[in-house]
């Protein structure tokens, strides 16, 4: 396109919005629903440039893994679409950064793990953040 220019922030924001759109998810009646899923078909199709290699957030291989993770994982919050940088709640019902090392949050009730592993808890979220710092894991994205 002639005359189209984007700075780095606009590109990242656009990619984040596209990734969020790919997920096609919304909260309906307190439960997470996926547009691509129905009672007959539990397959979510995501077009990607490369095959996924690792869906572990701490050791993801790149943006092609992240595109799928944006479609299947909940975060406490997500980027807010629009012309200004912002965020909106996702799995969190409330979210407050108390200081540089403390986040106070409450989860929406009823967010379930697949395979019958029960409801997501604050302890699950805490574990997900802390495992990035596990020396044995040697997380590629420990600085995140």
PyMOL commands that set and color helices and strands:
alter all, ss='L'
color gray80, all
select helices_A, chain A and resi 8-23+57-59+63-72+114-116+122-133
alter helices_A, ss='H'
color red, helices_A
select strands_A, chain A and resi 25-28+31-34+77-79+87-89+92-99+102-107
alter strands_A, ss='S'
color yellow, strands_A
deselect
rebuild
show_as cartoon
